[in-house]
Amino acid sequence: MNTTIPKLGLGTFGRTGEDGLTALLSAIEIGYRHIDTAQSYGTEENVGRAIARSGLARDAFFVTTKVADTNLAKGDFMPSVEKSLETLALDHVDLLLIHWPSAKDAVPFEDYMEALAEAKARGFARNIGVSNFPIGHLKRAEALLGKGVLATDQVEIHPFLQSPKLRDHARGIGMPLTAYMPLAKGRVSNDPLLSEIATRHGVTAAAVALAFLMEEGHIVIPASSNAGRLRENYASLSVNLSADDMTAIRGLDRGMRLIDPDKAPDWDDAA
Ligand SMILES: NC(=O)c1ccc[n+]([C@@H]2O[C@H](COP(=O)([O-])OP(=O)(O)OC[C@H]3O[C@@H](n4cnc5c(N)ncnc54)[C@H](OP(=O)(O)O)[C@@H]3O)[C@@H](O)[C@H]2O)c1
C-alpha cells in the first residue's frame, strides 16, 4: 500500500482513446507509477486498462482521481466515487481529490468535505486531498477535518506561476503541493534561462523545470503522448540543481496563471 505520493506522476488530461492508452503504456514502461486522472477527463478507463495490461501488481501504482464539481452534492458524491472505481476497475484509489471547490458554496463546503472523509473511511481511497483550493479554503478544511488529514492540494504551479504564499502555507502545515501543468503546457521549453541550465546539466528545459519544482517540495504530474518526451521528463528525477540554479529559476515567477475558469475561487496565493 502506497501512503506517500510519488514525486513524479503522469498527467492524463486530454489523453483519451487508443493514443492515450499507448502513452500510458509507454510511460509505465519508462517507470512512471503515479497516474493522475479525474472523473471529467474521460481517461479513467484507459488508466485501469493500462494497469491491467502492465502485468505489474496493483500496489505498484499510485492512482489519483478527482470528484468533479458537478458531483459534489450529497446524493451524487459517493455514487460518483463508486462509478470511478468501476470505470478504473479498481477497488480503491490511492488518492481522491475534490477537483474544484463548489463555486460560491453552491454545495455547502461541509457536505463535500465530510463526504471526502467518508470515502476514505469506507476504503474507497487510501488518501484524500483537494485541488484548486486557495489558502482560505485549506484553512476551512483543516478546521473541519483536523490537521494533517489532507495529503495534498493539486494546483497550477510552474516556473512562471510559483504561488509563494501558497507554497509557504503548505510548507507550514507540512503538506506537499502537487504542481499541475508543471511545464506551463510546454512553454518552459522556450525559456532561455531554463534552456541554459538544461544545457549545463545535459537534460531538457522541461526536465529542469520539473527538477526545480520537486526541489521546492512539490509533486509534479507532467503529461506527454510522446515516448521521447516522457523519457525526458522522467529524467528530471536525476537532475541535481545548484543553489544558484534554484535562485535563478525562482526569479522566473511572473504570476502567469493559465487556468482560471469562471468557477475558480478567489486566488489568494500570489506574492
Ligand atoms: N486539477 C486540475 O484542475 C488540473 C488542471 C490541469 C491539469 N491537471 C493535471 O495536470 C496534468 C499536466 O498538465 P497539462 O497536461 O495540462 O500540462 P503540462 O504537463 O504542463 O504540459 C503538457 C504539454 O507540454 C508538452 N510537453 C510534455 N513534455 C514536454 C517536453 N519534455 N518538452 C516539450 N514539451 C513537452 C505536451 O505535448 P506532447 O504530448 O506533444 O509531448 C503538452 O502539450 C494534466 O494532464 C492533468 O492530469 C489538473
The ligand as a Tripos MOL2 file, in Angstrom:
@<TRIPOS>MOLECULE
LIG
   48    52     1     0     0
SMALL
NO_CHARGES

@<TRIPOS>ATOM
      1 N1         -6.5230   19.6910  -11.0310 N.am      1 LIG1
      2 C1         -6.7400   20.4090  -12.1110 C.2       1 LIG1
      3 O1         -7.6370   21.2650  -12.1630 O.2       1 LIG1
      4 C2         -5.8390   20.2150  -13.3100 C.ar      1 LIG1
      5 C3         -5.8470   21.1790  -14.3410 C.ar      1 LIG1
      6 C4         -4.9840   20.9780  -15.4210 C.ar      1 LIG1
      7 C5         -4.1480   19.8480  -15.4560 C.ar      1 LIG1
      8 N2         -4.2010   18.9200  -14.4530 N.ar      1 LIG1
      9 C6         -3.3530   17.6920  -14.4810 C.3       1 LIG1
     10 O2         -2.0220   18.0790  -14.7370 O.3       1 LIG1
     11 C7         -1.5260   17.3340  -15.8660 C.3       1 LIG1
     12 C8         -0.4700   18.1230  -16.5810 C.3       1 LIG1
     13 O3         -0.9980   19.3290  -17.1290 O.3       1 LIG1
     14 P1         -1.0960   19.5780  -18.6850 P.3       1 LIG1
     15 O4         -1.0830   18.2830  -19.3900 O.co2     1 LIG1
     16 O5         -2.2600   20.4510  -18.9480 O.co2     1 LIG1
     17 O6          0.1990   20.4660  -18.9960 O.3       1 LIG1
     18 P2          1.7820   20.2230  -18.9010 P.3       1 LIG1
     19 O7          2.1140   18.8950  -18.3440 O.co2     1 LIG1
     20 O8          2.3690   21.4440  -18.2840 O.co2     1 LIG1
     21 O9          2.2230   20.2930  -20.4320 O.3       1 LIG1
     22 C9          1.8300   19.3300  -21.3550 C.3       1 LIG1
     23 C10         2.1990   19.8780  -22.7310 C.3       1 LIG1
     24 O10         3.6160   20.0040  -22.8330 O.3       1 LIG1
     25 C11         4.0960   19.1740  -23.8670 C.3       1 LIG1
     26 N3          5.3010   18.5090  -23.3440 N.ar      1 LIG1
     27 C12         5.3700   17.4730  -22.4740 C.ar      1 LIG1
     28 N4          6.6530   17.1560  -22.2160 N.ar      1 LIG1
     29 C13         7.4120   18.0160  -22.9300 C.ar      1 LIG1
     30 C14         8.8130   18.1740  -23.0870 C.ar      1 LIG1
     31 N5          9.6750   17.3790  -22.4520 N.pl3     1 LIG1
     32 N6          9.2470   19.1670  -23.9150 N.ar      1 LIG1
     33 C15         8.3790   19.9500  -24.5870 C.ar      1 LIG1
     34 N7          7.0330   19.8420  -24.4780 N.ar      1 LIG1
     35 C16         6.5580   18.8800  -23.6550 C.ar      1 LIG1
     36 C17         2.9900   18.1940  -24.1950 C.3       1 LIG1
     37 O11         2.9570   17.8860  -25.5570 O.3       1 LIG1
     38 P3          3.2500   16.3810  -26.1320 P.3       1 LIG1
     39 O12         2.1330   15.4940  -25.6920 O.co2     1 LIG1
     40 O13         3.2590   16.6080  -27.6120 O.co2     1 LIG1
     41 O14         4.5790   15.9670  -25.5730 O.co2     1 LIG1
     42 C18         1.7450   19.0170  -23.8500 C.3       1 LIG1
     43 O15         1.3890   19.8610  -24.9330 O.3       1 LIG1
     44 C19        -2.8020   17.0640  -16.6810 C.3       1 LIG1
     45 O16        -2.6070   16.0520  -17.6330 O.3       1 LIG1
     46 C20        -3.7630   16.7040  -15.5830 C.3       1 LIG1
     47 O17        -3.5640   15.3570  -15.1710 O.3       1 LIG1
     48 C21        -5.0110   19.1160  -13.3700 C.ar      1 LIG1
@<TRIPOS>BOND
     1     1     2 1
     2     2     3 2
     3     2     4 1
     4     4     5 ar
     5     4    48 ar
     6     5     6 ar
     7     6     7 ar
     8     7     8 ar
     9     8     9 1
    10     8    48 ar
    11     9    10 1
    12     9    46 1
    13    10    11 1
    14    11    12 1
    15    11    44 1
    16    12    13 1
    17    13    14 1
    18    14    15 2
    19    14    16 1
    20    14    17 1
    21    17    18 1
    22    18    19 2
    23    18    20 1
    24    18    21 1
    25    21    22 1
    26    22    23 1
    27    23    24 1
    28    23    42 1
    29    24    25 1
    30    25    26 1
    31    25    36 1
    32    26    27 ar
    33    26    35 ar
    34    27    28 ar
    35    28    29 ar
    36    29    30 ar
    37    29    35 ar
    38    30    31 1
    39    30    32 ar
    40    32    33 ar
    41    33    34 ar
    42    34    35 ar
    43    36    37 1
    44    36    42 1
    45    37    38 1
    46    38    39 2
    47    38    40 1
    48    38    41 1
    49    42    43 1
    50    44    45 1
    51    44    46 1
    52    46    47 1
@<TRIPOS>SUBSTRUCTURE
     1 LIG1         1 GROUP 0 **** ****
